[in-house]
Amino acid sequence: MKDWYGKVRQFLSEVIVELKRTTWPSRKEVQGTTLVVIVTIFVFAVFLFAVDYVLSQGVNWIFAAFR
């Protein structure tokens, strides 16, 4: 049981050391990348809507042709 406690303690101390080495992005960088993600999601949403609409119209046209 003591061995488990020692391993956990060593792990947590290594985590603290690694977090001290981490370079965190600035607020401006976070805002910029967030904006890029939001714009990208919007572009993909519009693209997928257009593809879905065109394909559904094509399927409806095919079904209407065989009535």
C-alpha positions as CSV (number, residue, x, y, z in Angstrom):
1,M,0.0,0.0,0.0
2,K,2.9,2.4,0.7
3,D,4.2,1.8,-2.8
4,W,0.9,3.0,-4.3
5,Y,1.0,6.2,-2.2
6,G,4.6,6.9,-3.4
7,K,3.7,6.4,-7.0
8,V,0.7,8.7,-6.8
9,R,2.8,11.3,-5.0
10,Q,5.5,11.1,-7.7
11,F,3.0,11.3,-10.5
12,L,1.4,14.4,-9.0
13,S,4.8,16.1,-8.5
14,E,5.7,15.4,-12.1
15,V,2.3,16.9,-13.2
16,I,3.1,20.1,-11.3
17,V,6.5,20.3,-12.9
18,E,5.1,19.9,-16.4
19,L,2.4,22.5,-15.8
20,K,5.1,25.0,-14.8
21,R,6.8,24.4,-18.1
22,T,3.6,24.9,-20.1
23,T,3.3,28.1,-22.1
24,W,-0.3,29.3,-22.1
25,P,-1.7,31.2,-25.0
26,S,-2.6,34.9,-24.6
27,R,-6.1,36.1,-24.4
28,K,-5.8,37.6,-28.0
29,E,-4.6,34.2,-29.3
30,V,-7.5,32.4,-27.7
31,Q,-10.0,34.9,-29.1
32,G,-8.4,34.6,-32.6
33,T,-8.5,30.8,-32.7
34,T,-12.1,30.8,-31.3
35,L,-13.2,33.1,-34.1
36,V,-11.6,30.8,-36.7
37,V,-13.4,27.8,-35.2
38,I,-16.8,29.6,-35.2
39,V,-16.4,30.8,-38.8
40,T,-15.3,27.3,-39.9
41,I,-18.3,25.7,-38.3
42,F,-20.6,28.2,-40.0
43,V,-19.0,27.6,-43.4
44,F,-19.3,23.8,-43.0
45,A,-22.9,24.2,-41.8
46,V,-23.9,26.2,-44.9
47,F,-22.1,23.8,-47.2
48,L,-23.7,20.7,-45.7
49,F,-27.1,22.4,-45.8
50,A,-26.6,23.2,-49.5
51,V,-25.5,19.6,-50.3
52,D,-28.4,18.1,-48.3
53,Y,-30.9,20.4,-50.1
54,V,-29.6,19.5,-53.6
55,L,-29.5,15.8,-52.9
56,S,-33.0,15.8,-51.4
57,Q,-34.3,17.7,-54.4
58,G,-32.6,15.2,-56.7
59,V,-34.1,12.2,-54.8
60,N,-37.6,13.9,-54.9
61,W,-37.2,14.5,-58.7
62,I,-36.3,10.8,-59.2
63,F,-39.2,9.6,-57.2
64,A,-41.6,12.0,-59.0
65,A,-40.4,10.7,-62.4
66,F,-41.5,7.1,-61.5
67,R,-45.0,7.9,-60.2
